[in-house]
Amino acid sequence: MPKMKTHSSLKDRIKITGTGKVRRYKAYKNHLMYGKSPSQKQRLGKSPIMATGDVARLKQQISNLK
C-alpha cells in the first residue's frame, strides 16, 4: 500500500498549532488595503482557528502535516 500524501495546496493554506488546532488564513488581505477601514485591517491581521466541521472534512488530506 503506498503512503498517504498530503494535499499539496493545503500545506501553504493552513498551519497546525502546538495543541493540534488548525489555523487558517483570511481572504481580502493581500492587496487594495488603502480602501479598507482601519478596523477591518485590524480584524484581518489575526488568523482564526478553523471550524471543527471543516477540520473533520479536511482531516484525511492534512493527515501528514505536523
C-alpha positions in Angstrom: 0.0 0.0 0.0 1.5 3.4 -1.0 2.0 6.2 1.5 -0.8 8.7 2.0 0.2 12.0 0.6 -0.7 15.4 2.0 -2.8 17.6 -0.3 -0.2 20.0 -1.7 -2.3 23.2 -1.8 -3.3 22.7 1.9 0.4 22.8 3.0 0.6 26.6 2.4 -3.0 27.5 3.3 -3.2 26.1 6.9 -0.9 25.7 9.9 -1.2 23.3 12.8 -0.9 24.9 16.2 1.1 23.3 19.1 -2.2 22.0 20.6 -3.3 20.4 17.3 -5.8 23.0 16.3 -5.9 24.1 12.6 -5.2 27.8 11.9 -6.4 29.2 8.5 -5.8 32.4 6.6 -8.3 35.1 5.8 -9.3 36.4 2.4 -9.1 40.1 1.3 -5.8 40.9 3.0 -3.3 40.7 0.1 -3.8 44.0 -1.8 -6.0 47.1 -2.1 -5.5 47.7 1.6 -5.8 51.5 1.2 -9.5 51.2 0.5 -10.3 49.3 3.7 -11.0 50.8 7.1 -8.5 50.6 9.9 -10.8 48.4 11.9 -11.2 46.0 9.0 -7.5 45.8 8.6 -7.1 45.1 12.3 -9.6 42.2 12.1 -7.8 40.8 9.0 -4.5 40.8 10.9 -5.3 37.8 13.0 -5.6 34.3 11.5 -8.5 32.4 13.1 -8.9 28.8 14.2 -10.7 26.7 11.6 -14.2 25.5 12.5 -14.4 21.9 13.7 -16.7 20.8 10.9 -14.2 22.0 8.3 -11.3 20.3 10.2 -13.2 17.0 10.2 -13.8 17.3 6.4 -10.1 18.0 5.7 -8.6 15.6 8.2 -7.6 13.0 5.7 -6.0 15.5 3.4 -3.9 17.0 6.2 -3.0 13.8 7.9 0.7 14.1 7.2 1.0 17.8 8.3 2.7 18.5 11.6 
